[in-house]
Each structure stands twice: as C-alpha cells, then as structure tokens.
Amino acid sequence: MDKFFDKLQAVADRYEELGELLSDPEVISDSQRFMKLSKEMGNLRETVETYNHYKEVTEQIAENDELLREKLDDEMNAMVKDDLKNLNTEKDQLEHDLTLLMLPKDPNDDKNIIMEIHGAAGGDEASLFAADLFNMYEKYAERQGWSVEVADRNETEVGGFKEIVLIISGDKVYSKLKYESGAHRVQRVPVTESAGRVHTSTATVGVMPEAQDVDIDLDPKDIRTDVFRSSGAGGQHINKTSSAVRMTHLPTGIVVSMQDQRSQQQNRAKAMEILRARVYDYYQSREQNEYNAERKSAVGTGDRSERIRTYNFPQNRVTDHRIGLTLNKLDRVMNGELDEIIDALVLADQTKKMEQLTNG
C-alpha cells in the first residue's frame, strides 16, 4: 500500500501546484491554458479532499492509541475505545473510496454510443435473435432514461435483422454498455423447427463511443463516397432515386453503408457519424495498448468474435462467461432488466483495476 499512498501524495502535490498556477497572472491571461488547468484541478478535487480527511482520521487514531497507553478511568477508557472503533471503520471506508477515486478513468465513459447488432451463425434464427437483442437493449435504455435512434437496419423476411445500427444517447451510456461488445449465443427451439430440437445460434454486438470532431479529425480527401439506390428485404422508403450512401475511409478500409434515412443528405450525415465512430474505435484499439490490456484482463477484449454470454431459453438461464455469472431469470433480462449483469461486470472491472493499482 506504500506505493498507493505515494501516488496519492503525488496527486495532492499536483493539486497544490495547480492552485499556485491558477493564481499566476501569465496563466490567467491565457484563457485556453487556464481552462485546461482548472478542469484538471476540478478532476482532482474530490480525491485530494478525501485524502486530507483520511490523514485527519489516521492522526486521530494515533492520538487515541496514545491515550489508551495512559492510565484512564473505566468510563474514559470505554469512551476512547468506542471512538477508536468508529474511526477505524471510517478509515476502512475512506481507503476503499480513495482506491475507487484513483482507478484509471476511461475517457469515453460519459459518451453516447453507436451499437451495431448483427445476426451471425444460424441463418433466420440468428437474425431473429439479433432482433431480440435490439428489443432488450431498447427496453434497458428506456429504464435508464436514455433515447434510442435506429440509424440503419437490414431486415430479413422472417422479421429479424441481418444488421441494425443504433445511436443510444443519455447519461454515461458508454460506461455501462461498453461491456456488451462480443458474440452473444442463444440456445432455444427455433420457430422454424418442427421437431422441437434446441438449436444454437449467435449474434454479435459492437459498441463504439460516439466520436466528435474533437476526438478525431477525418480528412475529406481520405473518404470516398458512392451513392446507389436503396434496396433490401423489408427496407423502408425504397425509391428509384440514388439516396443510399456508401462511405469508405481509405487509410483503414472501413466501409459504412446507409440507406435507412429518407434522403441522401440524411444518409450522408448518419454515415459520417458512424464512420467517425468506427475509425475512432479502430485507432483507439490500436494505439491504447495499455487501456486494452486492462479491459482484456477484466472483462474481455471487446472483440466481436469473443463469446461473452449464453442465453438458454429452455432453462430460463443467462450466463456471462467472462465473470462466471449465471442467473435463472432470462425472461427478465430479455425484458431489459440488465442491471444485475452490468453491475457485476463493472465491479469485476473495478476489482481488477484495484489489484493493478495497489500492486503496481
């Protein structure tokens, strides 16, 4: 723990340094630098205040220990011991709080997300399961007070989705749904199965933080845009004009096709929004190796090929394989009651990061 408290003291020292810098006339006259340092100081404030309170509590514990070494009457002795018990409880809670405050922050946690759900192995049944996952996330978002917009969809004749792209907006969306990236496996009797046999199918989910211009600057010269006529089973607003848009980011080869909006202009805007998120996600996953290593050790890589969860309908069971969590309430989970799973994933992530923080 000594290294941990050395890190805390370094944060307290930096906080004091920032206070001095922000009173420097040279810094005050540079509005951009002043705002940047003010934001850094604001981000450190809770940690430093908690650390200072922790030091006060440990000093009081030391004083009480010293008192108990003296000859006290029974009443005073009991009073000091009772106070000491309360102080030690508070000290333990403050240590826990400080550990959480010192955990590495994911810079994307406050962002909205782009979610892509694809029917994978299993044909029609996989597309139907993709539609079930869409309904599950839509209901979960509703419970959280978030808004869901369907940016694009590719429907199948049986009423499922080969692919559906969502934009989910609200408070700290990425912080909760970032754990959903990966392969989701379903075990159930398909509606098309006459013999009543249980089949296994999969759908994949990709979750990307919504990227702004400030996050990534896409050079228009790096983007090739093609237009074509909308088509596809069950597609809406199919027309004879070339309103569908395909954008290709040449440096990465990432392609986004968009045809669900009513006009070419709207399809262009949505395609650019999703392209920006995909390219940002691509570069982030390549460059932030340390961040990725932490994610992988805790709750997986976010790779869509990694099987993260199984939904067993005959047994009403859902299992998250990354943390070994099994719940016999699949019906409620599919109704959007995802909190128990997501809270467990957040806790597993925090626990792993705590170990790295206190041992590193």
Number of C-alpha atoms within 10 A of each C-alpha: 10 9 12 16 14 11 14 19 15 12 19 19 12 16 21 13 12 19 13 11 16 17 11 12 9 12 16 14 10 10 11 11 14 19 14 11 18 16 12 14 20 13 12 18 15 13 21 22 11 16 21 13 14 19 13 12 18 15 12 16 20 11 13 17 14 10 15 15 9 9 9 12 8 8 8 13 17 13 11 18 15 11 14 20 13 12 17 15 10 15 19 12 13 18 14 12 14 20 21 17 16 18 16 13 10 10 9 17 17 15 20 23 28 25 25 22 27 26 28 22 15 16 13 22 27 25 30 24 27 28 22 17 22 25 15 19 23 20 20 19 21 13 13 14 12 17 14 18 12 15 22 21 24 21 20 19 11 13 13 22 27 21 21 22 22 21 22 24 19 16 16 15 20 24 19 17 21 19 22 23 24 22 24 26 22 23 17 19 18 19 10 10 12 8 8 11 10 15 13 18 24 24 30 27 26 22 25 25 27 23 23 13 9 6 11 14 12 15 8 9 8 12 18 12 16 12 18 16 14 20 16 13 12 15 15 16 14 18 12 10 12 15 23 26 26 18 21 19 21 12 9 12 11 15 18 20 22 27 31 25 22 14 15 20 13 18 23 22 14 22 25 21 19 28 22 24 21 24 22 20 17 14 12 13 15 9 10 10 11 10 14 17 12 17 17 15 14 20 20 22 18 23 16 18 14 15 20 23 22 20 26 19 17 11 12 15 17 23 19 19 14 17 17 8 14 16 14 14 14 21 14 12 22 19 16 21 19 19 14 11 19 17 12 14 21 16 13 17 20 17 16 16 22 18 11 12 18 15 11 10
